[in-house]
Amino acid sequence: MDIMEKNEIKIIFENDDLLVLDKPSGWVTTKENNKSLNNIERWLEKNYKNDLPRNGIVHRLDKGTSGVLIVAKTEKMLIEMKRKFKNREVVKKYIALVEGDLPMIGEMNLPICRSKYKFGKFGVNPDGKKAMTKFKVIKKFEKEGKTISMVDIDLLTGRTHQIRVHFSYLGWPILGDVVYGSRDKTIGRPILHCRLIGFDQYVFESKYEE
């Protein structure tokens, strides 16, 4: 099957204004600086072509991150959704597996900016943009003698790599995230999943498959 066929991506919701996708891990969100066929923007161009910037993609998920992705089908909706994300009117919840024996609840208010030392990385820096992340532990288990915490995350802002940077900074890298400190190279991606996005009367969910 051509990887760009329509049924390669699960559709969570669709109407005249919105398209909500269940993004698989391993797919890049936009075409920017990327030639991969596993690319949501290219998939949209083939199956839901429009003239909007990035074919209406409202926000990004990292290549390794799976879950809910919002796409606008009209210019009016794209402008409105961009405004909602910018003004923090959107609820964004994630699930992650984190290396470490975490406290049951926590909040991180740590500014983030682009790393001066390594291209493509971000880090906590007092000169960075405000970034806030809340979490609560769902359960804990052992993996090869180390404690892994499954956490439910409330992303209050939306900086690039925010969740990955915040947990890594406190010594708790996302399992499989070798870019930000995980020593587990067997998984091939950070175990991070956008399980819910909500705004106005809408709530869109994607089930995390363990």
Buried (B, 14 or more C-beta within 10 A) or exposed (E): EEEBEEEBBEBBBEEEBBBBBBBBBEBBBBBEEEEEEBBBBBBBBEBBEBEBEBBBBBBBBBBBBBBBBBBBBBEEBBEBBBEBBEEEEBBBBBBBBBBBEBEEEBEBEBBBBBBEEEEEBBBBBEEBEEBBBBBEBEEBEEEEEEEBBBBBBBBBBBBBBBBBBBBBBBEBBBBBBBBBBBEBEEBEBBBBBBBBBBBEEEEBBBEBEE
